[in-house]
Amino acid sequence: MNAIKIEILGTGCKKCQQLEANAKEAVANLNLTAEVSHITCKLRITNYEL
């Protein structure tokens, strides 16, 4: 099974910090192999492509 990549896009506010924590907790609870990263750079968020 391939690793999952989860990217949280946000400036670092309390809500996006909580979202990152929730994502990490969900990954752990589901025993998934996943990389959770938090992108806070406004330029990178603006230019983000799916």
N, C-alpha and C positions, 0 to 999 in steps of 0.2 A: 504494500500500500504506500502511495506517495505521501510525503509530508504536506501538510496544509500550511499555507501562508496567510496570516491574518494581519491586515494593516489597519491600524486605528488612525484616522485623520482628524487632527484637532490641535488647537494651539497650546494645550497643556492645562486647560481649565479643570476645575474639580469634576465636572461631568465627564469629560473625556478620560480623565485619570481613572474614574470609577468604571467606565466602559472597558478600559484596558484590563483592569483588575478582574472584572466580570468575565471577560474573554479568557484570561489565563485560568481562572477558576473552572470555567466550563471545560476547557481543554483537559485540565487535570482530572476533573470528575468523570469525563468520558474516556480517559486513558488514550487520548489521541496523540499522535506525533504532529506537532504544529509549532510554527515559529510565529510569535506574536510580536509585532513591532509597532511603535507609536511614532508617527510622522508629525512633527510640530512645526517644521519650516513652512512659513506661509507661501513662499515661492514654489516649493515642491507640491504643496496642497493645490495651489492654483493651477499648476501644470500637470496634475495627476491625470493619468489615462488608465482606463480599465483594461 
